[in-house]
Amino acid sequence: MSAGRDSNRPWRAGARVNLVVTDELGRVDEAFSRNRLLSTFAIEARALLEPFATVVDLERNDVIHDSGADVTSIYFPFARTMVSLVIDLDGGRSIEDASIGHEGAVGGIVSCGQTPAFARAQVQVEGPALRVPMSALEDAKMRSTHIRNLFCRYSDYLLTQVMQSAACNSFHDIENRAARWLLTAQDRAGDRIILTQEALAGLLGVQRTTVNAVARVLQDEGLITTRRGAVQVVDRAGLKRRSCECYAAVDSHFAQVIGTSGTGGNSGCA
């Protein structure tokens, strides 16, 4: 599968050229305003990445990078886009280890360079992302203290999500876990989440029949409604009460280490 289609359109003569340039610049502006990492960039930091950046449209089930593949680009999802980091196990089983939306980035964050990926990064909710070559990001880290510290902090946040996910999968029941996943997906994709129950079962590491039963429970409680290939969050406050503490813990840690400024609420690894 591909890692998205370039949003650049074929060049045309006359006024069409200006339309293409304006549209592309507008989408880049949108990426820098709607991705929570990029939105912390000052003009000088943005200038280090923007010349190398391309907006791509990711489709559901696109694989950004596979397990064992070299990570050559970093993707900053924005708008409704959501990507899962999936661990594949023997026997065709798999489970989501972390998920990334407009709050983060996919590819080469912890490894800090063009090294093999451990997990498969697969698009769960289609949408746009800003793609930047890893070489450009590594150069920007060397030249900008803010970018270097921001990705140090994001590595800490992503590791926190993975550790919390491991604890959650070990000790919390499937209803709590499903509620947590739906809250996180709602943060990124909005109230209506395009997702089959079969896909959700794979992400949670359970049988489809289990997810069917959980969906019925949550629907009977008035928290969600389900349609073919989609879940609608109806009562977010109720879903929060149904969720385990893991959702709030991860969300709070993002605010503490990154927040709206990129420096969070304390000194962190700056």
C-alpha positions in Angstrom: 0.0 0.0 0.0 1.0 3.6 -0.5 1.9 6.2 2.0 -0.5 8.8 0.5 -0.9 10.8 -2.6 0.9 14.1 -3.2 -1.6 16.9 -3.1 0.4 18.7 -5.9 -1.7 18.9 -9.1 -0.3 19.0 -12.6 1.0 22.4 -13.6 -1.2 24.4 -16.0 -0.6 27.5 -18.0 -1.9 30.9 -17.0 -4.2 31.5 -14.0 -4.3 27.8 -13.2 -0.7 27.9 -11.9 -1.6 30.6 -9.3 -4.6 28.5 -8.1 -2.3 25.5 -7.6 0.3 27.4 -5.7 -2.3 29.2 -3.5 -4.1 25.9 -2.7 -0.8 24.1 -1.8 0.4 27.0 0.4 -3.0 27.1 2.1 -2.8 23.4 3.0 0.7 23.8 4.4 -0.5 26.7 6.5 -3.3 24.4 7.7 -0.8 21.7 8.7 1.2 24.2 10.7 -1.9 25.5 12.5 -3.8 22.3 13.1 -1.0 19.9 14.1 -0.3 20.5 17.8 3.5 20.0 17.4 3.8 22.2 14.3 1.6 24.9 15.8 4.3 25.6 18.4 6.8 26.6 15.7 7.9 30.2 15.5 8.6 31.6 12.0 12.3 30.8 12.2 11.6 27.1 13.1 8.9 26.7 10.4 11.4 28.0 7.8 13.7 25.1 8.5 11.1 22.5 7.5 8.7 24.2 5.1 10.9 24.1 2.0 11.1 20.3 2.2 7.5 19.7 3.2 4.7 18.1 1.1 1.0 17.7 1.9 -0.1 14.2 1.2 -3.6 12.7 1.4 -3.6 9.4 3.4 -6.3 6.8 2.7 -7.6 4.3 5.2 -5.3 1.2 5.6 -2.4 3.0 3.9 0.8 1.8 5.5 3.2 4.7 6.2 6.0 2.3 7.1 6.1 -1.4 7.8 7.9 -3.2 10.6 11.6 -3.5 9.8 11.5 -0.9 7.0 13.8 2.1 7.1 12.0 5.3 8.2 12.8 7.9 5.6 10.1 10.5 6.2 8.1 11.9 9.1 4.4 12.5 8.8 2.5 15.2 10.8 -1.2 14.3 10.7 -3.8 17.2 10.8 -7.5 17.6 10.4 -9.2 14.2 11.2 -6.3 11.9 10.3 -5.4 9.1 12.6 -2.6 6.5 12.4 -2.1 3.4 14.5 1.2 1.8 15.5 0.4 -1.9 15.3 2.4 -4.8 16.6 1.9 -8.0 14.5 2.1 -11.3 16.4 2.3 -14.9 15.3 -0.8 -16.5 14.0 -2.1 -13.4 12.2 -2.9 -11.6 15.4 -2.1 -7.9 15.9 -2.7 -5.2 18.5 -2.4 -1.4 18.6 0.4 -0.2 20.8 -0.2 3.6 20.3 -2.2 5.9 18.1 -1.3 9.3 16.6 -3.4 12.1 15.3 -3.1 15.9 15.0 -1.3 16.0 18.4 1.8 14.3 17.1 4.0 12.8 14.3 4.7 9.4 12.8 8.1 8.0 12.0 11.6 8.3 13.4 10.6 10.1 16.6 12.2 7.9 19.2 14.9 6.4 16.9 15.9 9.9 15.8 17.0 9.0 12.3 16.7 6.7 9.3 16.6 3.4 11.2 14.2 0.4 11.0 10.7 0.8 12.4 9.6 -1.6 15.1 5.9 -1.3 14.5 3.7 -1.0 11.4 2.2 2.5 11.0 -1.2 2.1 9.4 -3.8 4.8 8.7 -7.1 4.2 10.6 -8.9 7.4 9.7 -8.1 8.9 6.3 -7.0 12.5 5.9 -4.1 14.8 5.2 -0.6 14.9 6.7 2.5 17.0 6.2 5.4 14.8 5.0 9.0 15.9 5.7 12.2 13.9 4.9 14.0 12.6 7.9 17.2 14.3 6.7 15.5 17.7 6.8 14.1 17.1 10.3 17.5 15.9 11.7 19.1 19.1 10.2 16.4 21.2 11.8 17.0 19.6 15.2 20.6 20.6 15.0 19.8 24.2 14.1 16.8 24.8 16.4 16.8 24.3 20.2 13.0 24.4 20.1 12.6 21.7 17.5 15.2 19.5 19.3 13.6 19.9 22.7 10.1 19.5 21.3 10.8 16.1 19.8 12.6 15.0 23.0 9.4 15.9 24.8 7.2 14.1 22.2 9.4 11.0 22.5 8.6 11.0 26.2 4.9 11.5 25.6 4.8 8.7 23.0 6.6 6.3 25.3 4.1 7.2 28.0 1.2 6.3 25.7 2.9 2.9 25.0 3.5 2.2 28.7 0.0 3.2 29.7 -1.4 1.0 26.9 0.5 -2.0 28.1 -0.8 -1.5 31.6 -4.4 -0.9 30.3 -4.3 -4.1 28.2 -3.1 -6.1 31.1 -5.5 -4.9 33.9 -8.6 -3.2 32.5 -11.7 -4.8 31.1 -12.6 -4.6 27.5 -15.5 -2.1 28.1 -13.1 0.3 29.8 -10.5 -0.1 27.0 -13.0 0.4 24.2 -14.3 3.6 25.9 -10.7 4.9 26.2 -10.0 4.1 22.5 -13.2 5.8 21.3 -12.4 8.9 23.4 -8.9 9.2 21.9 -10.3 8.6 18.4 -13.0 11.3 19.0 -10.3 13.8 20.0 -8.7 13.3 16.6 -11.5 12.4 14.2 -14.6 14.0 15.7 -17.8 12.5 16.9 -18.3 10.2 13.9 -15.5 7.7 13.6 -15.3 5.7 10.4 -14.3 2.3 11.7 -15.6 -1.2 11.3 -16.1 -3.4 14.4 -13.7 -5.9 12.8 -11.0 -3.2 12.7 -11.6 -2.1 16.2 -11.4 -5.8 17.4 -7.9 -6.1 15.7 -6.7 -2.9 17.4 -7.9 -4.0 20.8 -6.5 -7.5 20.3 -9.9 -9.3 20.8 -12.4 -11.3 18.8 -15.0 -9.5 16.7 -17.8 -11.1 18.7 -16.3 -9.5 21.8 -16.4 -6.0 20.2 -19.9 -6.6 19.0 -21.0 -7.3 22.6 -19.1 -4.3 23.9 -20.7 -2.0 21.3 -24.1 -3.3 22.3 -23.4 -2.5 26.0 -22.1 1.0 25.2 -25.1 1.6 22.9 -27.6 0.4 25.4 -26.1 2.9 27.9 -26.6 5.7 25.4 -23.0 6.4 25.0 -22.6 5.6 21.3 -24.6 4.6 18.2 -23.3 2.2 15.6 -23.9 2.1 11.9 -22.2 -0.1 9.2 -18.6 1.0 9.2 -19.0 3.9 11.7 -19.3 4.7 15.4 -21.0 7.9 16.6 -20.1 9.2 20.0 -23.3 10.5 21.6 -22.4 11.1 25.3 -18.7 12.0 25.7 -19.1 12.7 29.5 -20.6 9.3 29.9 -17.9 7.7 27.8 -15.3 9.3 30.1 -17.0 7.8 33.1 -17.0 4.4 31.4 -13.3 4.7 30.5 -10.5 3.7 32.8 -8.0 6.2 34.2 -5.6 5.7 31.2 -7.3 8.2 28.9 -7.0 11.1 31.4 -3.4 10.0 32.5 -2.1 10.2 28.9 -3.9 13.4 28.1 -2.6 15.1 31.2 0.9 14.0 30.5 0.7 15.7 27.0 -0.3 18.9 28.7 2.5 18.7 31.2 5.4 17.9 28.7 4.2 19.7 25.5 1.0 21.7 25.9 0.3 24.6 23.6 3.8 26.1 23.7 5.8 23.0 23.2 7.4 23.3 26.6 4.6 22.1 28.7 4.2 23.0 32.3 7.7 22.3 33.5 11.3 22.2 32.4 11.2 18.5 31.1 14.1 17.7 29.0 14.9 21.2 27.9 
